Amino acid sequence: MPEGDTVFRTAAKLREALVGKTLTRCDVRVPRYATVDLTGHTVDEVLTRGKHLFIRVGPASIHSHLKMDGAWVIGRVRSAPHKVRIVLETDGARASGVDLGVLEILDRATDTDVVAHLGPDLLGPDWSAETATANLMADPDRPLAETLLDQRVMAGVGNVYANELCFVFGLRPGTAVAEVADPHRLVSRAQQMLWANRLRLNRTTTGDTRPGRDVWVYGRAGLPCRRCGTVVETDRSGDRVTFWCPSCQR
């Protein structure tokens, strides 16, 4: 599933292509909203809240969530036509929502009600390390990686960052949150990681953007730990795959 920084970049692309322009075509290919036509209205803004994206057009707000495989594509779409959920066109641009996990047309005045349950946005103006810390520690017996992935704690962390944060703080993904020695530092590091990558196409958590050197443990099962050389282990039995170094993470 895309992380918050991916959604942030997607919103930036949509702003450049659509904001301030009048729609000449609006084709919504979701049965519930198939009769919605926003042609003739101006795209006023594109905003994000965690992994959620809103395109505000006239009286409406197009709310989408990429989930596992979704994307917004500017220009030509190379995917199969049946995967396109919505097409927005202006005189000079075309944006297509492909394989979107969520697509709905909301009343603009109340559109953010659907994300009111989320914790502070790691890349948003509402970011609060203090609130995120309190949310993180609310259930001290809960596994750390699972808690980091809970968008009610803080909005934007996906599986890559959850695993990488566990490595950076020397804790295995299944460790209880109570074992985090400095939770404020952990949520602050999460925000720093996403912020540093918000405009990068090649995400890095190691500080090295070279291919194959960009992450510590995520996706590196069976390979040597970059820090100590111990073979990285993985667990694929749960809802999310986890990775860790048995020597560096207690």
N, C-alpha and C positions, 0 to 999 in steps of 0.2 A: 504494500500500500504506500502511495507517495507520502513523503513527510511534509511538514509545514513549509519548509523552504521551497519545495517543488511547487506547491500551490501559490506561494508568494511570487515566484517567477512567472507562473502561468498568468496570474492577475496582471503583472506588469506588461506582458505581451498583449493581453486583451485591451488594456488601457490604451496602449500605443495604437492599436488597430481600430478601436471602436469609439472611445470616449470623445464626445463633442460632435459625433456624426449621426446622421439620420438613417434609420434602417430603411432599406429599399426592399428587403425580404426578411421574413421571419417564418421559418418552417419548423414547427415543433412536432417531432415524431414520437410522441408519447400519447397513447390513446386518451388519457384523462385531460390532456391539455392541447389536443390536436386542433381545437377550434380557436385557440389563442393566436391572435395576429397583432403584433406590435409594429407592423410596418407604418412608417410615417412618424414614429416617435424617435426622440433623440436619446442616445445612450449617455447618461449623465455621469455615472461612476461605476467603477469595479472595485469591490473591496473583499477582503478575506477575514475569516475568523477561524483560526486554527487551520483545519483542513477543508473548511467550507468556503465556497466562493459565491459571491453575489454580483450580478450584473443588473444595475438599476436602469430601467428604461421606462420613461413616462410614468404611469401609475403603477407599474409592475416591477417585480424583482425576480430575476431568473436565478434560482438557487441550485447549485450543483455540488456534488461531492465525487471525487474521482474514484474512490474505493480502490480496488486492486489494479484495474487495467485502464481506467479512464484517462482522457486527455482532451484538452482544447487545442485544436489545430488551426493555425492561421494559414490561409491559402489552400492549396490542393491537398485533398485527403487521399492517402494511399490505402487506407483500410477498406474492407468490404462495405458497400453502401448500406447494408442492413445494420451496421454497427453505429451509424450516425444517428444521434438522438435529437439534434437540433442544428439548424443552420441559420446564422445571422449574417446579413450582407448589407454593406453600404456601397456608395459609389466607387470606393477604392479598396475595399477589403471584404474578406469573407472569413468568418470564424465558425468552426464546426465542433460540436461537442460529441466526442466519440466514446462509446462504451462507458458512459457515465454511470456510476453506481447509484446516484441520486440526481434526478432532474425534476424540478417542480417550479411552477409559476406562482409567486406569492404576492400578496398585497404589499406594496413597497413600505407602507407606513408601519407594518408590523413584521417585516421579514426577519429581523434578528431574533424574534421570539423562539425560532427553531434552534438557536444556538445558545439560549440563555443558560442552559445547564453546564456549559463548558467552563473550565478553569481559565485563568488568565492566559492570554495569547502570547506565546513566546516571541512573536514578531509584530505584536500589535501595540497600540498606544495604552492599552489597559494592563500591560505587563506589570506584575507585582511579584517580586521574589518572596516577599513576606507571605502573601496569600498562597502562593504555590508551595512554600515550605509547610505551611499549616495543613494544606490539602494532602501533601505527600505523607505526613506523619499521622494523619487521622486514623489510619488502620495499621498500627505498628507491626502486626503479625503477617501482613500481606507480602507476597514475594515482590522484590524490588522491580524487576523488569515488567511484571504485570501492572504494577502501580504506575510506572512511568508511561505505559501505553494507555492508561485511563485518561481520556481527554477531559474528564471532570477535574482532574488534578491540575494539569496545565495543558493547553491546547497546542499541538503541533508535533509532538514526539511520535515517531514511528519506530518500526522494528530495528532499523539500522542504528538510530541514535540510542535506543534503549539498550542494545547490546554494547555499543561503544562506551556509553556512560558507565555501565557496570564494570567494564574493563578499566577505564581511567581511574575509577575509585576503588579498584582492587576487590570487588565483590562479585560473587557468582550471581547469575540472573535470578536464581531461586532463593537467594538470601532474604530474610525478613527485613523489611524497611527499618525496623528498630536497630539494626546493625550499622546503619549509616551514621558515621561519626559526626559529620557536618552537613546536615540536609540543606541548609541555606546555600552552602558552597556548591552542592550538587545541582540544585535547580538553577543557580546562577551560571554554572558551566553549561548546562543544557541550553540556556538562552544564548550564551556566547557562541556555542557551536552552530546553532541554527542561524544566528545573525551573520556569522562569518561566511556562511555558505548560501545566503539568501540570493545572491546574484551570480553564483558560480554554476556552470553547467557540470563541472566535475567536482562533486562534493568530496571534502576531505575532513577526517577527524584526527589525522596524524600530523597535519600541517604540511604534508608532502602530496602534491597534486599529480605526481607521476603515476601512470597506469600501474595497478598492482601494488601500490604503496600508499593508497589513500585511506585505508581503514586498518584498525588494530586487529579485530577478530571476526567481524561480521562476514559471513560467507567464506571463511578461511578454514573450515573443518579439515583436519588431517595435515595442515601446513604448520610449520614452526612458528611459535610466538615471536613477534618482532622484538620483544624485549628480552626474553630468556631462552628461546629456542625450543621450549616444550611444545609438543604437538597440541594444537587447538582442538577442543572437543565440541560436540554439538548434541542437541536433543531436539528431535523432530516429532516427539510424541504429543505435544500440546497444540493449541491453536496457532501459536507462533513458534518459529524455529529460534533456538537460542544457541549462542556460541560463547565459549570462554576458554581461558588458559588455566589449567588446573594448578599451575604454580603461582602465577601472578594474582589470581583471584581466589581468595580464601572461602 
